[in-house]
Amino acid sequence: MGVSGSELEALKIVGAEGGRASMQVVSRKMRIDTNYARLLCTSLAKSDYLDLLASGILALTPKGKRALEGRREESILG
């Protein structure tokens, strides 16, 4: 299953933050409610695009990195 538009935006934010970010950072940068950011990030974690660490920090997984790299290649070629 692919990544939706909002999920992809959240994934890009975590990537832009060096591969680690809090849900509050995702919420603030997307200008969405923290609960909606939590829903998006939990969905990404269940699909193994992000890891949710015990500290509450989101970490990009290898699968998440590949998804972002694939999107970059599509936009370059597209």
C-alpha positions as CSV (number, residue, x, y, z in Angstrom):
1,M,0.0,0.0,0.0
2,G,1.3,3.5,-0.9
3,V,1.5,6.6,1.1
4,S,-1.3,9.2,1.0
5,G,-0.7,12.8,0.3
6,S,-0.9,13.9,3.9
7,E,1.1,11.0,5.1
8,L,3.8,11.8,2.5
9,E,3.9,15.4,3.7
10,A,4.5,14.1,7.3
11,L,7.1,11.7,6.0
12,K,8.9,14.5,4.2
13,I,8.9,16.7,7.3
14,V,10.5,13.9,9.4
15,G,13.1,13.5,6.6
16,A,13.8,17.2,6.4
17,E,14.3,17.2,10.2
18,G,17.2,14.8,9.8
19,G,15.2,11.6,10.1
20,R,13.8,12.3,13.6
21,A,11.0,14.6,14.7
22,S,8.3,14.9,17.3
23,M,4.6,14.8,16.4
24,Q,4.4,18.4,17.6
25,V,6.9,19.4,14.9
26,V,5.0,17.5,12.2
27,S,1.7,19.2,13.5
28,R,3.2,22.7,13.5
29,K,4.9,22.4,10.1
30,M,1.8,20.9,8.5
31,R,-0.4,23.4,10.3
32,I,-2.8,20.7,11.5
33,D,-4.1,19.6,14.9
34,T,-1.7,17.4,16.9
35,N,-4.3,14.6,17.1
36,Y,-4.5,14.5,13.3
37,A,-0.7,14.5,13.1
38,R,-0.7,11.6,15.6
39,L,-3.2,9.7,13.4
40,L,-1.0,10.2,10.3
41,C,2.2,9.2,12.0
42,T,0.7,6.2,13.7
43,S,-0.5,5.0,10.3
44,L,3.0,5.5,8.9
45,A,4.4,3.6,11.9
46,K,2.0,0.7,11.4
47,S,3.1,0.5,7.7
48,D,6.8,0.6,8.8
49,Y,7.6,4.0,7.2
50,L,8.3,5.5,10.7
51,D,9.4,4.1,14.1
52,L,7.7,5.6,17.1
53,L,10.4,5.6,19.8
54,A,9.5,5.3,23.5
55,S,10.5,8.9,23.9
56,G,7.7,9.9,21.6
57,I,10.1,10.8,18.8
58,L,9.4,9.6,15.2
59,A,12.3,8.1,13.3
60,L,12.4,7.4,9.6
61,T,12.9,3.7,8.8
62,P,14.7,2.3,5.8
63,K,11.4,1.8,4.1
64,G,10.5,5.4,4.8
65,K,13.8,6.6,3.3
66,R,13.2,4.5,0.2
67,A,9.7,6.0,-0.2
68,L,11.1,9.5,0.0
69,E,13.9,8.6,-2.5
70,G,11.4,7.1,-4.9
71,R,9.3,10.2,-4.8
72,R,12.3,12.4,-5.5
73,E,13.3,10.3,-8.5
74,E,9.7,10.5,-9.8
75,S,9.7,14.3,-9.5
76,I,13.1,14.5,-11.3
77,L,12.0,12.2,-14.1
78,G,8.4,13.4,-14.2
